[in-house]
Amino acid sequence: MPRRVNLPGADELFRATAPSAAAESDDASAASGRVKHDEKMTVYVTAAELLAVEQARLQLRRDLGRSVDRGRFVRAALAVALADLESRGTNSDVARRLSES
């Protein structure tokens, strides 16, 4: 009879240890932070935009001592834009930028 050790699966090893940010907040425009995301959206950016994101990440690391990945940075920026749009409507920064293009 072969002996086989049962090891925990990846889901058990990497399970969330705290409630997700989405469960804690009723605000749909709040950044979700470091939680498992079920949906994916691909966005194409220019080289200059990608460089700006990377520089912003480095600035956050330097000034705040926080290492933030691209996805988290973009989700936080999206939350800010959505909150601004909700509160200011067509006067929001995102609406103004979209009307200029």
Chimera marker file (.cmm) of the C-alpha trace (Angstrom):
<marker_set name="trace">
<marker id="1" x="0.000" y="0.000" z="0.000" r="1" g="1" b="0" radius="0.5"/>
<marker id="2" x="1.666" y="3.251" z="-1.156" r="1" g="1" b="0" radius="0.5"/>
<marker id="3" x="1.801" y="6.086" z="1.286" r="1" g="1" b="0" radius="0.5"/>
<marker id="4" x="0.626" y="9.324" z="-0.150" r="1" g="1" b="0" radius="0.5"/>
<marker id="5" x="0.701" y="12.568" z="1.794" r="1" g="1" b="0" radius="0.5"/>
<marker id="6" x="-2.351" y="14.780" z="1.392" r="1" g="1" b="0" radius="0.5"/>
<marker id="7" x="-1.302" y="18.390" z="1.024" r="1" g="1" b="0" radius="0.5"/>
<marker id="8" x="-3.636" y="21.371" z="1.052" r="1" g="1" b="0" radius="0.5"/>
<marker id="9" x="-4.597" y="22.794" z="-2.323" r="1" g="1" b="0" radius="0.5"/>
<marker id="10" x="-3.778" y="26.273" z="-3.576" r="1" g="1" b="0" radius="0.5"/>
<marker id="11" x="-7.243" y="27.541" z="-2.609" r="1" g="1" b="0" radius="0.5"/>
<marker id="12" x="-6.619" y="26.560" z="0.988" r="1" g="1" b="0" radius="0.5"/>
<marker id="13" x="-3.076" y="27.936" z="1.077" r="1" g="1" b="0" radius="0.5"/>
<marker id="14" x="-3.936" y="31.297" z="-0.467" r="1" g="1" b="0" radius="0.5"/>
<marker id="15" x="-7.383" y="31.876" z="1.009" r="1" g="1" b="0" radius="0.5"/>
<marker id="16" x="-8.321" y="35.335" z="2.234" r="1" g="1" b="0" radius="0.5"/>
<marker id="17" x="-7.673" y="35.821" z="5.934" r="1" g="1" b="0" radius="0.5"/>
<marker id="18" x="-9.686" y="39.040" z="6.200" r="1" g="1" b="0" radius="0.5"/>
<marker id="19" x="-13.050" y="40.068" z="4.810" r="1" g="1" b="0" radius="0.5"/>
<marker id="20" x="-12.816" y="41.400" z="1.286" r="1" g="1" b="0" radius="0.5"/>
<marker id="21" x="-12.927" y="45.153" z="0.723" r="1" g="1" b="0" radius="0.5"/>
<marker id="22" x="-16.054" y="44.715" z="-1.403" r="1" g="1" b="0" radius="0.5"/>
<marker id="23" x="-17.880" y="43.076" z="1.498" r="1" g="1" b="0" radius="0.5"/>
<marker id="24" x="-16.891" y="45.854" z="3.900" r="1" g="1" b="0" radius="0.5"/>
<marker id="25" x="-17.950" y="48.743" z="1.684" r="1" g="1" b="0" radius="0.5"/>
<marker id="26" x="-21.327" y="49.624" z="0.228" r="1" g="1" b="0" radius="0.5"/>
<marker id="27" x="-19.673" y="52.193" z="-2.060" r="1" g="1" b="0" radius="0.5"/>
<marker id="28" x="-19.426" y="50.666" z="-5.539" r="1" g="1" b="0" radius="0.5"/>
<marker id="29" x="-16.674" y="53.094" z="-6.511" r="1" g="1" b="0" radius="0.5"/>
<marker id="30" x="-14.300" y="52.129" z="-3.679" r="1" g="1" b="0" radius="0.5"/>
<marker id="31" x="-11.018" y="50.577" z="-4.806" r="1" g="1" b="0" radius="0.5"/>
<marker id="32" x="-11.064" y="46.849" z="-4.196" r="1" g="1" b="0" radius="0.5"/>
<marker id="33" x="-7.445" y="46.582" z="-3.087" r="1" g="1" b="0" radius="0.5"/>
<marker id="34" x="-5.824" y="43.185" z="-2.643" r="1" g="1" b="0" radius="0.5"/>
<marker id="35" x="-8.665" y="40.724" z="-3.085" r="1" g="1" b="0" radius="0.5"/>
<marker id="36" x="-9.377" y="38.000" z="-5.602" r="1" g="1" b="0" radius="0.5"/>
<marker id="37" x="-10.970" y="39.510" z="-8.674" r="1" g="1" b="0" radius="0.5"/>
<marker id="38" x="-13.388" y="37.459" z="-10.746" r="1" g="1" b="0" radius="0.5"/>
<marker id="39" x="-13.530" y="39.726" z="-13.778" r="1" g="1" b="0" radius="0.5"/>
<marker id="40" x="-10.802" y="40.816" z="-16.152" r="1" g="1" b="0" radius="0.5"/>
<marker id="41" x="-10.588" y="43.851" z="-18.390" r="1" g="1" b="0" radius="0.5"/>
<marker id="42" x="-7.788" y="44.442" z="-20.865" r="1" g="1" b="0" radius="0.5"/>
<marker id="43" x="-6.778" y="48.035" z="-21.507" r="1" g="1" b="0" radius="0.5"/>
<marker id="44" x="-4.239" y="49.108" z="-24.100" r="1" g="1" b="0" radius="0.5"/>
<marker id="45" x="-2.081" y="52.113" z="-23.240" r="1" g="1" b="0" radius="0.5"/>
<marker id="46" x="0.641" y="54.047" z="-24.997" r="1" g="1" b="0" radius="0.5"/>
<marker id="47" x="4.268" y="53.648" z="-24.014" r="1" g="1" b="0" radius="0.5"/>
<marker id="48" x="4.148" y="57.098" z="-22.400" r="1" g="1" b="0" radius="0.5"/>
<marker id="49" x="1.079" y="56.177" z="-20.313" r="1" g="1" b="0" radius="0.5"/>
<marker id="50" x="2.688" y="52.945" z="-19.142" r="1" g="1" b="0" radius="0.5"/>
<marker id="51" x="5.862" y="54.825" z="-18.242" r="1" g="1" b="0" radius="0.5"/>
<marker id="52" x="3.773" y="57.346" z="-16.262" r="1" g="1" b="0" radius="0.5"/>
<marker id="53" x="2.099" y="54.494" z="-14.327" r="1" g="1" b="0" radius="0.5"/>
<marker id="54" x="5.479" y="52.932" z="-13.544" r="1" g="1" b="0" radius="0.5"/>
<marker id="55" x="6.873" y="56.287" z="-12.411" r="1" g="1" b="0" radius="0.5"/>
<marker id="56" x="3.822" y="56.821" z="-10.189" r="1" g="1" b="0" radius="0.5"/>
<marker id="57" x="4.351" y="53.381" z="-8.651" r="1" g="1" b="0" radius="0.5"/>
<marker id="58" x="7.993" y="54.219" z="-7.942" r="1" g="1" b="0" radius="0.5"/>
<marker id="59" x="6.986" y="57.558" z="-6.420" r="1" g="1" b="0" radius="0.5"/>
<marker id="60" x="4.509" y="55.816" z="-4.111" r="1" g="1" b="0" radius="0.5"/>
<marker id="61" x="7.234" y="53.391" z="-3.059" r="1" g="1" b="0" radius="0.5"/>
<marker id="62" x="9.704" y="56.220" z="-2.462" r="1" g="1" b="0" radius="0.5"/>
<marker id="63" x="7.349" y="58.680" z="-0.716" r="1" g="1" b="0" radius="0.5"/>
<marker id="64" x="5.020" y="56.319" z="1.151" r="1" g="1" b="0" radius="0.5"/>
<marker id="65" x="7.149" y="53.201" z="1.445" r="1" g="1" b="0" radius="0.5"/>
<marker id="66" x="4.374" y="51.170" z="-0.216" r="1" g="1" b="0" radius="0.5"/>
<marker id="67" x="4.898" y="48.824" z="-3.100" r="1" g="1" b="0" radius="0.5"/>
<marker id="68" x="1.797" y="48.908" z="-5.304" r="1" g="1" b="0" radius="0.5"/>
<marker id="69" x="1.293" y="46.733" z="-8.376" r="1" g="1" b="0" radius="0.5"/>
<marker id="70" x="-0.140" y="48.127" z="-11.616" r="1" g="1" b="0" radius="0.5"/>
<marker id="71" x="-3.538" y="46.536" z="-11.160" r="1" g="1" b="0" radius="0.5"/>
<marker id="72" x="-3.996" y="47.968" z="-7.709" r="1" g="1" b="0" radius="0.5"/>
<marker id="73" x="-2.885" y="51.391" z="-8.888" r="1" g="1" b="0" radius="0.5"/>
<marker id="74" x="-5.334" y="51.329" z="-11.812" r="1" g="1" b="0" radius="0.5"/>
<marker id="75" x="-8.214" y="50.089" z="-9.609" r="1" g="1" b="0" radius="0.5"/>
<marker id="76" x="-7.559" y="52.940" z="-7.144" r="1" g="1" b="0" radius="0.5"/>
<marker id="77" x="-7.459" y="55.505" z="-9.974" r="1" g="1" b="0" radius="0.5"/>
<marker id="78" x="-10.669" y="54.043" z="-11.410" r="1" g="1" b="0" radius="0.5"/>
<marker id="79" x="-12.373" y="54.316" z="-8.025" r="1" g="1" b="0" radius="0.5"/>
<marker id="80" x="-11.364" y="57.988" z="-7.785" r="1" g="1" b="0" radius="0.5"/>
<marker id="81" x="-12.662" y="58.704" z="-11.302" r="1" g="1" b="0" radius="0.5"/>
<marker id="82" x="-15.970" y="56.907" z="-10.658" r="1" g="1" b="0" radius="0.5"/>
<marker id="83" x="-16.517" y="58.701" z="-7.343" r="1" g="1" b="0" radius="0.5"/>
<marker id="84" x="-15.784" y="62.051" z="-8.997" r="1" g="1" b="0" radius="0.5"/>
<marker id="85" x="-18.196" y="61.243" z="-11.844" r="1" g="1" b="0" radius="0.5"/>
<marker id="86" x="-20.899" y="60.218" z="-9.372" r="1" g="1" b="0" radius="0.5"/>
<marker id="87" x="-20.555" y="63.333" z="-7.248" r="1" g="1" b="0" radius="0.5"/>
<marker id="88" x="-19.916" y="65.970" z="-9.943" r="1" g="1" b="0" radius="0.5"/>
<marker id="89" x="-21.494" y="64.397" z="-13.031" r="1" g="1" b="0" radius="0.5"/>
<marker id="90" x="-20.650" y="66.224" z="-16.254" r="1" g="1" b="0" radius="0.5"/>
<marker id="91" x="-18.417" y="68.623" z="-14.291" r="1" g="1" b="0" radius="0.5"/>
<marker id="92" x="-16.132" y="65.759" z="-13.204" r="1" g="1" b="0" radius="0.5"/>
<marker id="93" x="-12.563" y="65.537" z="-14.446" r="1" g="1" b="0" radius="0.5"/>
<marker id="94" x="-13.234" y="62.323" z="-16.346" r="1" g="1" b="0" radius="0.5"/>
<marker id="95" x="-16.311" y="63.781" z="-18.112" r="1" g="1" b="0" radius="0.5"/>
<marker id="96" x="-14.341" y="66.895" z="-19.043" r="1" g="1" b="0" radius="0.5"/>
<marker id="97" x="-11.449" y="64.842" z="-20.435" r="1" g="1" b="0" radius="0.5"/>
<marker id="98" x="-13.803" y="62.638" z="-22.433" r="1" g="1" b="0" radius="0.5"/>
<marker id="99" x="-15.625" y="65.639" z="-23.905" r="1" g="1" b="0" radius="0.5"/>
<marker id="100" x="-12.289" y="67.102" z="-25.080" r="1" g="1" b="0" radius="0.5"/>
<marker id="101" x="-11.340" y="64.057" z="-27.164" r="1" g="1" b="0" radius="0.5"/>
<link id1="1" id2="2" r="1" g="1" b="0" radius="0.2"/>
<link id1="2" id2="3" r="1" g="1" b="0" radius="0.2"/>
<link id1="3" id2="4" r="1" g="1" b="0" radius="0.2"/>
<link id1="4" id2="5" r="1" g="1" b="0" radius="0.2"/>
<link id1="5" id2="6" r="1" g="1" b="0" radius="0.2"/>
<link id1="6" id2="7" r="1" g="1" b="0" radius="0.2"/>
<link id1="7" id2="8" r="1" g="1" b="0" radius="0.2"/>
<link id1="8" id2="9" r="1" g="1" b="0" radius="0.2"/>
<link id1="9" id2="10" r="1" g="1" b="0" radius="0.2"/>
<link id1="10" id2="11" r="1" g="1" b="0" radius="0.2"/>
<link id1="11" id2="12" r="1" g="1" b="0" radius="0.2"/>
<link id1="12" id2="13" r="1" g="1" b="0" radius="0.2"/>
<link id1="13" id2="14" r="1" g="1" b="0" radius="0.2"/>
<link id1="14" id2="15" r="1" g="1" b="0" radius="0.2"/>
<link id1="15" id2="16" r="1" g="1" b="0" radius="0.2"/>
<link id1="16" id2="17" r="1" g="1" b="0" radius="0.2"/>
<link id1="17" id2="18" r="1" g="1" b="0" radius="0.2"/>
<link id1="18" id2="19" r="1" g="1" b="0" radius="0.2"/>
<link id1="19" id2="20" r="1" g="1" b="0" radius="0.2"/>
<link id1="20" id2="21" r="1" g="1" b="0" radius="0.2"/>
<link id1="21" id2="22" r="1" g="1" b="0" radius="0.2"/>
<link id1="22" id2="23" r="1" g="1" b="0" radius="0.2"/>
<link id1="23" id2="24" r="1" g="1" b="0" radius="0.2"/>
<link id1="24" id2="25" r="1" g="1" b="0" radius="0.2"/>
<link id1="25" id2="26" r="1" g="1" b="0" radius="0.2"/>
<link id1="26" id2="27" r="1" g="1" b="0" radius="0.2"/>
<link id1="27" id2="28" r="1" g="1" b="0" radius="0.2"/>
<link id1="28" id2="29" r="1" g="1" b="0" radius="0.2"/>
<link id1="29" id2="30" r="1" g="1" b="0" radius="0.2"/>
<link id1="30" id2="31" r="1" g="1" b="0" radius="0.2"/>
<link id1="31" id2="32" r="1" g="1" b="0" radius="0.2"/>
<link id1="32" id2="33" r="1" g="1" b="0" radius="0.2"/>
<link id1="33" id2="34" r="1" g="1" b="0" radius="0.2"/>
<link id1="34" id2="35" r="1" g="1" b="0" radius="0.2"/>
<link id1="35" id2="36" r="1" g="1" b="0" radius="0.2"/>
<link id1="36" id2="37" r="1" g="1" b="0" radius="0.2"/>
<link id1="37" id2="38" r="1" g="1" b="0" radius="0.2"/>
<link id1="38" id2="39" r="1" g="1" b="0" radius="0.2"/>
<link id1="39" id2="40" r="1" g="1" b="0" radius="0.2"/>
<link id1="40" id2="41" r="1" g="1" b="0" radius="0.2"/>
<link id1="41" id2="42" r="1" g="1" b="0" radius="0.2"/>
<link id1="42" id2="43" r="1" g="1" b="0" radius="0.2"/>
<link id1="43" id2="44" r="1" g="1" b="0" radius="0.2"/>
<link id1="44" id2="45" r="1" g="1" b="0" radius="0.2"/>
<link id1="45" id2="46" r="1" g="1" b="0" radius="0.2"/>
<link id1="46" id2="47" r="1" g="1" b="0" radius="0.2"/>
<link id1="47" id2="48" r="1" g="1" b="0" radius="0.2"/>
<link id1="48" id2="49" r="1" g="1" b="0" radius="0.2"/>
<link id1="49" id2="50" r="1" g="1" b="0" radius="0.2"/>
<link id1="50" id2="51" r="1" g="1" b="0" radius="0.2"/>
<link id1="51" id2="52" r="1" g="1" b="0" radius="0.2"/>
<link id1="52" id2="53" r="1" g="1" b="0" radius="0.2"/>
<link id1="53" id2="54" r="1" g="1" b="0" radius="0.2"/>
<link id1="54" id2="55" r="1" g="1" b="0" radius="0.2"/>
<link id1="55" id2="56" r="1" g="1" b="0" radius="0.2"/>
<link id1="56" id2="57" r="1" g="1" b="0" radius="0.2"/>
<link id1="57" id2="58" r="1" g="1" b="0" radius="0.2"/>
<link id1="58" id2="59" r="1" g="1" b="0" radius="0.2"/>
<link id1="59" id2="60" r="1" g="1" b="0" radius="0.2"/>
<link id1="60" id2="61" r="1" g="1" b="0" radius="0.2"/>
<link id1="61" id2="62" r="1" g="1" b="0" radius="0.2"/>
<link id1="62" id2="63" r="1" g="1" b="0" radius="0.2"/>
<link id1="63" id2="64" r="1" g="1" b="0" radius="0.2"/>
<link id1="64" id2="65" r="1" g="1" b="0" radius="0.2"/>
<link id1="65" id2="66" r="1" g="1" b="0" radius="0.2"/>
<link id1="66" id2="67" r="1" g="1" b="0" radius="0.2"/>
<link id1="67" id2="68" r="1" g="1" b="0" radius="0.2"/>
<link id1="68" id2="69" r="1" g="1" b="0" radius="0.2"/>
<link id1="69" id2="70" r="1" g="1" b="0" radius="0.2"/>
<link id1="70" id2="71" r="1" g="1" b="0" radius="0.2"/>
<link id1="71" id2="72" r="1" g="1" b="0" radius="0.2"/>
<link id1="72" id2="73" r="1" g="1" b="0" radius="0.2"/>
<link id1="73" id2="74" r="1" g="1" b="0" radius="0.2"/>
<link id1="74" id2="75" r="1" g="1" b="0" radius="0.2"/>
<link id1="75" id2="76" r="1" g="1" b="0" radius="0.2"/>
<link id1="76" id2="77" r="1" g="1" b="0" radius="0.2"/>
<link id1="77" id2="78" r="1" g="1" b="0" radius="0.2"/>
<link id1="78" id2="79" r="1" g="1" b="0" radius="0.2"/>
<link id1="79" id2="80" r="1" g="1" b="0" radius="0.2"/>
<link id1="80" id2="81" r="1" g="1" b="0" radius="0.2"/>
<link id1="81" id2="82" r="1" g="1" b="0" radius="0.2"/>
<link id1="82" id2="83" r="1" g="1" b="0" radius="0.2"/>
<link id1="83" id2="84" r="1" g="1" b="0" radius="0.2"/>
<link id1="84" id2="85" r="1" g="1" b="0" radius="0.2"/>
<link id1="85" id2="86" r="1" g="1" b="0" radius="0.2"/>
<link id1="86" id2="87" r="1" g="1" b="0" radius="0.2"/>
<link id1="87" id2="88" r="1" g="1" b="0" radius="0.2"/>
<link id1="88" id2="89" r="1" g="1" b="0" radius="0.2"/>
<link id1="89" id2="90" r="1" g="1" b="0" radius="0.2"/>
<link id1="90" id2="91" r="1" g="1" b="0" radius="0.2"/>
<link id1="91" id2="92" r="1" g="1" b="0" radius="0.2"/>
<link id1="92" id2="93" r="1" g="1" b="0" radius="0.2"/>
<link id1="93" id2="94" r="1" g="1" b="0" radius="0.2"/>
<link id1="94" id2="95" r="1" g="1" b="0" radius="0.2"/>
<link id1="95" id2="96" r="1" g="1" b="0" radius="0.2"/>
<link id1="96" id2="97" r="1" g="1" b="0" radius="0.2"/>
<link id1="97" id2="98" r="1" g="1" b="0" radius="0.2"/>
<link id1="98" id2="99" r="1" g="1" b="0" radius="0.2"/>
<link id1="99" id2="100" r="1" g="1" b="0" radius="0.2"/>
<link id1="100" id2="101" r="1" g="1" b="0" radius="0.2"/>
</marker_set>
